[in-house]
């Protein structure tokens, strides 16, 4: 999820992804999105309930 000043990335370290893999993903994201913070969020509970981070943010209503 790319937002103002931040890139939110799913984390699966708690589910078996090695920390060095996530560290490398964070490095790639920081290089791809300079000036933005990279924040990892554990998304497995969302995945089990019908969607992940991307799905949860697709249908945001337009603000007035």
Backbone torsions as a table, in degrees:
resi	resn	phi	psi	omega
1	UNK	NA	122.4	178.6
2	UNK	-104.1	123.1	-179.3
3	UNK	-135.2	-176.8	-178.8
4	UNK	-61.3	110.8	174.1
5	UNK	76.8	3.9	-175.9
6	UNK	-147.4	149.6	169.4
7	UNK	-122.3	119.3	-179.2
8	UNK	-101.1	124.8	-172.7
9	UNK	-122.2	136.1	176.6
10	UNK	-62.8	141.8	175.8
11	UNK	-114.2	135.6	177.3
12	UNK	-126.9	22.6	179.2
13	UNK	-62.5	-40.3	179.8
14	UNK	-66.3	-14.4	-177.3
15	UNK	-110.2	10.1	173.4
16	UNK	120.2	-11.9	176.6
17	UNK	-68.3	129.8	179.7
18	UNK	-64.2	140.8	-179.9
19	UNK	-55.1	-39.7	178.5
20	UNK	-60.3	-30.4	177.4
21	UNK	-67.4	-46.0	178.2
22	UNK	-63.9	-38.8	177.7
23	UNK	-59.4	-41.3	179.4
24	UNK	-67.2	-40.8	176.8
25	UNK	-60.5	-43.4	178.0
26	UNK	-60.5	-41.0	178.3
27	UNK	-62.7	-45.0	179.0
28	UNK	-61.8	-43.7	-179.7
29	UNK	-64.9	-41.2	178.2
30	UNK	-64.1	-36.5	176.8
31	UNK	-69.4	-38.1	-178.1
32	UNK	-75.6	-27.1	-177.0
33	UNK	-128.6	67.0	-179.0
34	UNK	-61.3	142.5	179.4
35	UNK	88.4	-5.9	177.9
36	UNK	-110.7	146.9	172.8
37	UNK	-76.9	146.7	175.4
38	UNK	-110.0	121.2	-177.1
39	UNK	-120.9	124.1	176.9
40	UNK	-93.7	135.5	-179.3
41	UNK	-128.7	132.6	177.1
42	UNK	-69.3	119.6	-172.6
43	UNK	-113.0	-1.4	-177.6
44	UNK	-55.4	-43.9	177.9
45	UNK	-58.1	-38.4	176.3
46	UNK	-63.9	-42.5	-179.7
47	UNK	-59.4	-40.1	-178.9
48	UNK	-72.3	-16.3	-178.0
49	UNK	-111.3	30.5	169.8
50	UNK	105.8	8.3	177.3
51	UNK	165.5	165.4	179.3
52	UNK	-105.0	-162.8	-177.7
53	UNK	-58.4	-45.6	-179.5
54	UNK	-62.0	-47.0	-178.9
55	UNK	-62.4	-39.0	-177.2
56	UNK	-67.5	-18.0	-176.5
57	UNK	-111.3	3.7	-176.6
58	UNK	-71.2	-39.0	-169.4
59	UNK	-108.2	45.5	176.7
60	UNK	-74.6	131.9	-179.8
61	UNK	-68.9	151.8	177.7
62	UNK	-71.3	134.2	178.0
63	UNK	-81.7	152.9	-179.5
64	UNK	-85.0	NA	NA
